[in-house]
Amino acid sequence: MIFTKHPPHGGRSARAALPLSVCSTATLGPAVDERTETSASEQVSTDTPWQVVVWDDPVNLMSWVTWVFRTYFGFPQSKAHTLMMAVHTDGRAVVTSGTLEEAEKHVAALHGYGLWATYERAGGQNDGNAGGNQEGRH
């Protein structure tokens, strides 16, 4: 059976009519399976959270760092003060963890406040993707 499309004025179409089976196979391509396999190590690494690290610097006052932690993260005064003291005495403190995208967002925001911050894989796993530049800041 051949199907044709006629123009509204009743005349014949300028196109030649093709059997429906030809039209169907011409528009459909071969089935493609686009699934990719991931190894167990890749699956584990994406499940591993990323940590946001704030580093001690010679510029920012301790009161400013505490204020940033309270304002940006919404930490209570006691937690913000404890984290700030860890930055001051230990040189660094992990302030939060989450997905890579969340860590990147937090680091960018902390840079906006003038703090030195980077992100790294939780648990001390560093596969070369830590978020720092050559100065140790990201």
Contacts in CASP RR format, 6 or more apart in sequence:
PFRMAT RR
TARGET T0000
AUTHOR 0000-0000-0000
METHOD contacts of the structure
MODEL  1
MIFTKHPPHGGRSARAALPLSVCSTATLGPAVDERTETSASEQVSTDTPW
QVVVWDDPVNLMSWVTWVFRTYFGFPQSKAHTLMMAVHTDGRAVVTSGTL
EEAEKHVAALHGYGLWATYERAGGQNDGNAGGNQEGRH
1 19 0 8 1.000
1 20 0 8 1.000
2 17 0 8 1.000
2 18 0 8 1.000
2 19 0 8 1.000
2 20 0 8 1.000
3 17 0 8 1.000
3 20 0 8 1.000
4 12 0 8 1.000
4 13 0 8 1.000
4 17 0 8 1.000
5 13 0 8 1.000
5 15 0 8 1.000
6 12 0 8 1.000
6 13 0 8 1.000
7 13 0 8 1.000
18 26 0 8 1.000
45 121 0 8 1.000
45 125 0 8 1.000
45 127 0 8 1.000
48 121 0 8 1.000
48 122 0 8 1.000
48 123 0 8 1.000
48 125 0 8 1.000
49 97 0 8 1.000
49 98 0 8 1.000
49 99 0 8 1.000
49 121 0 8 1.000
49 122 0 8 1.000
50 97 0 8 1.000
50 98 0 8 1.000
50 99 0 8 1.000
50 100 0 8 1.000
50 102 0 8 1.000
50 103 0 8 1.000
50 119 0 8 1.000
50 120 0 8 1.000
50 121 0 8 1.000
50 122 0 8 1.000
51 94 0 8 1.000
51 96 0 8 1.000
51 97 0 8 1.000
51 98 0 8 1.000
51 103 0 8 1.000
51 119 0 8 1.000
51 120 0 8 1.000
51 121 0 8 1.000
51 122 0 8 1.000
51 123 0 8 1.000
52 94 0 8 1.000
52 95 0 8 1.000
52 96 0 8 1.000
52 97 0 8 1.000
52 103 0 8 1.000
52 106 0 8 1.000
52 107 0 8 1.000
52 110 0 8 1.000
52 117 0 8 1.000
52 118 0 8 1.000
52 119 0 8 1.000
53 92 0 8 1.000
53 93 0 8 1.000
53 94 0 8 1.000
53 95 0 8 1.000
53 117 0 8 1.000
53 118 0 8 1.000
53 119 0 8 1.000
53 120 0 8 1.000
54 65 0 8 1.000
54 83 0 8 1.000
54 87 0 8 1.000
54 92 0 8 1.000
54 93 0 8 1.000
54 95 0 8 1.000
54 110 0 8 1.000
54 115 0 8 1.000
54 116 0 8 1.000
54 117 0 8 1.000
55 87 0 8 1.000
55 91 0 8 1.000
55 92 0 8 1.000
55 115 0 8 1.000
55 116 0 8 1.000
55 117 0 8 1.000
55 118 0 8 1.000
55 136 0 8 1.000
55 137 0 8 1.000
56 87 0 8 1.000
56 88 0 8 1.000
56 90 0 8 1.000
56 91 0 8 1.000
56 92 0 8 1.000
56 116 0 8 1.000
57 115 0 8 1.000
57 116 0 8 1.000
59 114 0 8 1.000
60 114 0 8 1.000
60 115 0 8 1.000
62 84 0 8 1.000
62 85 0 8 1.000
62 88 0 8 1.000
64 113 0 8 1.000
65 84 0 8 1.000
65 87 0 8 1.000
65 88 0 8 1.000
65 115 0 8 1.000
66 77 0 8 1.000
66 80 0 8 1.000
66 81 0 8 1.000
66 84 0 8 1.000
67 80 0 8 1.000
68 110 0 8 1.000
68 113 0 8 1.000
68 115 0 8 1.000
69 75 0 8 1.000
69 79 0 8 1.000
69 80 0 8 1.000
69 83 0 8 1.000
69 84 0 8 1.000
69 95 0 8 1.000
70 76 0 8 1.000
70 77 0 8 1.000
70 80 0 8 1.000
72 106 0 8 1.000
72 109 0 8 1.000
72 110 0 8 1.000
72 113 0 8 1.000
73 80 0 8 1.000
73 95 0 8 1.000
73 96 0 8 1.000
74 80 0 8 1.000
75 83 0 8 1.000
83 93 0 8 1.000
83 95 0 8 1.000
84 93 0 8 1.000
86 92 0 8 1.000
86 93 0 8 1.000
87 93 0 8 1.000
95 106 0 8 1.000
96 102 0 8 1.000
96 103 0 8 1.000
96 106 0 8 1.000
97 103 0 8 1.000
97 122 0 8 1.000
98 122 0 8 1.000
100 119 0 8 1.000
103 119 0 8 1.000
104 119 0 8 1.000
104 131 0 8 1.000
106 117 0 8 1.000
106 119 0 8 1.000
107 117 0 8 1.000
107 118 0 8 1.000
107 119 0 8 1.000
107 131 0 8 1.000
107 138 0 8 1.000
110 117 0 8 1.000
111 117 0 8 1.000
111 137 0 8 1.000
111 138 0 8 1.000
116 136 0 8 1.000
116 137 0 8 1.000
117 137 0 8 1.000
117 138 0 8 1.000
118 130 0 8 1.000
118 131 0 8 1.000
118 132 0 8 1.000
118 136 0 8 1.000
118 137 0 8 1.000
118 138 0 8 1.000
119 130 0 8 1.000
119 131 0 8 1.000
119 132 0 8 1.000
119 138 0 8 1.000
120 126 0 8 1.000
120 130 0 8 1.000
120 131 0 8 1.000
121 127 0 8 1.000
121 129 0 8 1.000
121 130 0 8 1.000
131 138 0 8 1.000
132 138 0 8 1.000
END
